[in-house]
């Protein structure tokens, strides 16, 4: 097992006290997952098929749905220019970019 610390060792300073990391420890938590900070300035280029507008959207303006097939894996947003609801397919690369940029993700489950 690799025991390399996530943060540089600083004498007498706990990792959660290091400034500039954007990561804070949850009180009472053990060795749980560490959240990955996402820059607030992340923006995604998009286009509306209805009005043909091109614009940039923040992560909060997009939603990603991951289903069991290509047909049920997509992202959605509302066009800021015409107000249309837009749904576009999301392949593997799009999924990586959107999740890495902080877009909220919904996992769709199939009925058994």
C-alpha positions, 0 to 999 in steps of 0.5 A, a space after each residue: 500500500 502506498 503511504 505517500 501523504 496527500 498533502 506535504 508534511 508541515 511540522 505541527 500543522 494538520 493537513 486540513 489546516 493548510 490554506 489554499 487547498 479548498 479542502 476541509 476535513 469533516 469533523 469526526 470523520 476517519 479516513 474517508 473520501 477527499 472531495 476534489 475541488 472544482 474551480 468556480 470559473 469552469 464553463 462549458 460551451 454549448 449550442 441550442 438546436 432551436 435558435 442556433 445560439 452559442 453560449 457558455 454555461 456554468 456547471 449549475 446550469 447543466 444536468 447529466 443523466 447516466 443510463 444503461 445505454 447510449 440512448 439513456 445517457 444524456 445531458 440537459 440544459 435550458 437555452 439562455 437565449 430562447 428558453 428551450 429545454 435541450 437534451 443532447 447525448 453524452 458519450 464517454 468523453 462528455 461524461 468525463 468533462 461534465 463530471 470533472 467540471 462539477 455538473 450534477 449527475 443522476 444515475 438512472 436505474 433500470 426496472 428489474 
